[in-house]
Amino acid sequence: MYCSWGYPFETHKNVVTPNWLYEPLDFTEPLLYLPYGCGRSYGDVCLNDSNTLISTKQLNHFIRFDREAGILCIESGVTLDRVLDVIVPEGWFVPVTPGTRFVTLGGMLANDVHGKNHHNAGTIGCHITQFELYRSNGERHVCTPTKNEALFKATIGGLGLTGLITWVEIKLKKISSNLISSNAVKIECLEHYLELEQNQQSEYSVAWIDTVARGDELGRGVFFAGEHATAPNINKSQKNIKKTISIPFNLPNKTLNKLTVKLFNAVYTRNAISNKQLNGLKSYELSYYEKYFYPLDNVLHWNRIYGKAGLYQHQCVIPERDAYETLKEMLNLVSKQNNASFLSVLKKFGNIKSPGLLSFPRSGYTLAMDFARRGKDTVKMLENLNDIVSSAGGAIYPAKDAVMSKSVFEQSYSNISQFSESVDPKFSSSFWRRVNN
Ligand SMILES: Cc1cc2nc3c(=O)[nH]c(=O)nc-3n(C[C@H](O)[C@H](O)[C@H](O)COP(=O)(O)OP(=O)(O)OC[C@H]3O[C@@H](n4cnc5c(N)ncnc54)[C@H](O)[C@@H]3O)c2cc1C
């Protein structure tokens, strides 16, 4: 199905699937086009209501891998999962990874994704050395930071609107082990989280927040820090990864309620923190990289837990100034709702600037929360959250968004008019039409 992670319905009219890199596409139809990777975006950036999607699933070949220099060139529809299978045994890793490996490199570039190491690596766009862009006038442009610079900057984080990325070249990161050394610390409250963030020095860090907590416990959760280990690689049989399970069908809409979320959160905290840590002692764990970076990928189709209506994700970034007050206001608003968020993540972004004109990450704190789609009330709550973010001078992440208004989009992104000059006239998306109306 060609849908998004949060919106499990097909809305397009046609799908075209180029079978090879240089296959000419017919852009003469009156319809508008949008590239589609794995549909792992939560909202409508990968949807093209009543128009045409260009599926990149056949653009799935490796082109070049320089094992000495760590430079990889692949077609845009190759998934991160396949990339990791090839590069990790050779001692390389992607410089930036999102929380799932079921994404394409084209999709990662077009959303300019970030990971748990934004504070020291920036976004994926900071590591792209070149790519090719196929435009609806039939032209193909090789874009680098210095060649076709305007298209380079507009396409990184350009939400698929500047044309079809056919291949991507990326500079990888050297690693000496396929293991991650990590530790987890219990967060008592929001102030405690901010203190942990200020003092943390790990390569990777992220916090899981229990949004059901209120009062003195508001912002409680678990803080995870990690580094690439120097321990020897483990082989496949030693991975100790739980077998992947799959949610076979959409669960009834009422499955996720405040009580089940509360239960889940209590079990999650207990599992994440070892007994040693609960007693105030630090303990480190060595885990296979997949277990550390992609815990949710073990449950295939986990979005079905939210029922057949799907889910919304709300992800914002807010400036460091007044962060405590702003986060408190948002968490208070959410904790009072019946629609509790059971996957909520808080992270500090660093100040490494992406080349992308519409790139989302910027210095400050980013909060991501999932909510079941429950009609007008959920939309109203998301709009209220957006108002808080806008008043604080923050921004909303298009890859996760399904409700942001034109004015919130304009407040979030100051380069829209410069970006629009590079939009391909035959390309559009449901997201783009919504925020341009
Ligand atoms: C469990 C989970 C965890 C996640 N964690 C993170 C995270 O930590 N950080 C983060 O930043 N994101 C995260 N995401 C979001 C996800 O990484 C991004 O939405 C990613 O871009 C999806 O890639 P995709 O291949 O599925 O692209 P799609 O969702 O199919 O498309 C995304 C955008 O890319 C465009 N596009 C796709 N292919 C091309 C191409 N070849 N040429 C031009 N444009 C193209 C599409 O038009 C669309 O605008 C997460 C998602 C999930 C489900």
The ligand as an ORCA input file, in Angstrom:
! r2SCAN-3c Opt
* xyz 0 1
  C       9.606      4.426     13.854
  C      10.052      5.668     13.145
  C      11.113      6.388     13.672
  C      11.564      7.547     13.033
  N      12.597      8.244     13.586
  C      13.028      9.379     12.991
  C      14.133     10.104     13.536
  O      14.711      9.726     14.541
  N      14.529     11.234     12.879
  C      13.908     11.671     11.741
  O      14.331     12.702     11.192
  N      12.870     11.000     11.198
  C      12.424      9.869     11.795
  N      11.381      9.164     11.245
  C      10.785      9.636      9.995
  C      11.459      9.002      8.778
  O      12.821      8.780      9.020
  C      11.387      9.965      7.598
  O      10.055     10.323      7.362
  C      12.023      9.388      6.322
  O      12.278     10.436      5.457
  C      11.112      8.366      5.644
  O      11.779      7.826      4.521
  P      10.944      7.069      3.390
  O      11.887      6.388      2.481
  O       9.905      6.227      4.035
  O      10.301      8.297      2.634
  P       8.781      8.654      2.381
  O       8.096      8.786      3.705
  O       8.194      7.749      1.371
  O       8.953     10.102      1.740
  C       9.449     11.159      2.542
  C       9.667     12.389      1.677
  O      10.756     12.139      0.808
  C      10.397     12.352     -0.539
  N      11.162     11.393     -1.320
  C      11.235     10.048     -1.142
  N      12.064      9.516     -2.053
  C      12.507     10.527     -2.828
  C      13.353     10.607     -3.983
  N      13.946      9.536     -4.507
  N      13.540     11.825     -4.547
  C      12.983     12.938     -4.032
  N      12.193     12.917     -2.957
  C      11.948     11.724     -2.355
  C       8.892     12.140     -0.570
  O       8.299     12.837     -1.655
  C       8.482     12.700      0.773
  O       8.351     14.103      0.685
  C      10.916      7.991     11.840
  C       9.847      7.263     11.297
  C       9.419      6.108     11.951
  C       8.264      5.335     11.357
*
